[in-house]
Amino acid sequence: MHEIILHHYPTSPFAEKARLLLGFKQLSWRSVGIPPIMPKPDLTALTGGYRRTPVLQIGADIYCDTALIARRLEAEKATPALLPDGQEFVVAALAQWADTVLFLNAVTLMFQPESMALRFAQVPAEFAEKFGKDRAQLFGSGSVRRVPLEQAKNDWPTFMARLQQQLARDEGEFLFGAAPTLADFAVAPCLWFLRATPVTSPLVDDYPEVAAWLDKVLAVGHGSFSELASADAVQLAAQASPAALPDEPFCEPNGFSRGQRVAVAPVDYGVDPVEGELVFAGAEELIVRREDPRAGELHVHFPRVGYRLELR
């Protein structure tokens, strides 16, 4: 049995989402710290170029994007359920909205000049400059564009009012009942992110029902974990073999075939492609086989939604 390894850094909202998922599942895991900006040489050895945070590693299988990481953790431990029976669609749909619309608005609000001045007050000017250039590159290609600050400020009260309306139902303390689901763990990190400075924290704390709910979600914690060096994680991958492919039909509506040389990349931002051999395409997941001089043979897993396949 291979250890669960999370490659992440402390201030990433999506990394916080993954940490909360691990805590909710009460899983033990290893924590690999990665740089918040490029280059990330040990991570790149595992992913083949995917640069977004976080990345989950289990042996020689590498899982990209928290949408797929959540499903992998659900397969690892079925209870408590992230996608409860009968609620799979509505939970996944709200989580997808949080990962896209809510996240992009939260980024714009956090990156307004007054907030960033506080966030980087104790950071060397050289790093702040590198961070700005890195994020400009991250969001400078692909289909998504930054939400204008005026629009984010305009839309935010509506988002919070809708969350308060959902929480006001008499069905429990969380978005869909008495226990948190994937939807809670997708929405919460965006608000956790905004609490990082006094400029943006009122965007959460001025809504008492939402703030109280957020505290309950964050109280789930991160589970039991221990630190692991990034080079050791690469070595663990090299010593392992990829797990068996999913037992479901190969499904590729655009005509791609098993064994073809392809590139997989996000379509919205951070569109760096990962090249390899297409070994699986399912309803939710794409898997590419690749080899790395340091990490050996790897299967890199991507969600289907929000990613594109191209021949190489």
Secondary structure, DSSP 4 states (H G I P E B T S, - for coil): -PPEEEEE-TT-HHHHHHHHHHHHTT-EEEEEE--SSS--HHHHHHHSS---S-EEEETTEEEESHHHHHHHHHHH--SS-SS-TT-HHHHHHHHHHIIIIIHHHHHHHHTSHHHHHHHTTTS-HHHHHHHHHHHHHHTSSSS--PPPHHHHHHHHHHHHHHHHHHHTSTT-SBTTBSS--HHHHHHHHHHHHHTTSTTTTHHHHTSHHHHHHHHHHHTT---EEEE--HHHHHHHHHHS-PPPPPSS----TT---TT-EEEEEESSS----EEEEEEEE-SSEEEEEEEETTTEEEEEEEESTTEEEEE-
